[in-house]
């Protein structure tokens, strides 16, 4: 009987490295996780990791951006929809709150790790906020165009809505998201904001 050839090792890609980095961060935390740990988890030399990410800081920035981008991608489908802008805005804000709560509740160790990484990576956070407020501005602009919302500057209105709802998506408030009244408080705020955007 012919010998079977060994299963080929999957190619080392940036995505595989980032997935392994998440596992290492979950296991060791940001203070102790090293590039050597990531390489060991992948069964490669740390030089192989450095060929994709030139420094440890670059790797940490990339894994932070990947984490933030997941939320942006989830919300972009709602923002780009063609439904009533008021319903889209309500759904977008709810989806943002739900995504943040899910991250904080489902994997608290990794969530805490990412809070450290987010503090290190100002540009990634700035880009993330710009992307989210851009999505919001698009929804509000659609509403202004159809007369659903009455706002002279959709971009400014989007920044205001994002800041006003910060308690329900800023990770600094994560402990408050599990309070029994959190959902009702969130709903009341959204309705108040919608009334403000549509007031004549």
Secondary structure by P-SEA (a helix, b strand, c coil): cccccccccccccaaaaaaaaaaaaaacccccccaaaaaaaacccaaaaaaacccaaaaaaaaaaaaaaaaaaaacccccccccaaaaaaaaaaaaaaaaaaaacccaaaaaaaaaaaaacaaaaaaaaaaaaaaaaaaaaaaaaacccccccaaaaaaaaaaaacccccccccccccccaaaaaaaaaaaaaaaaaacc
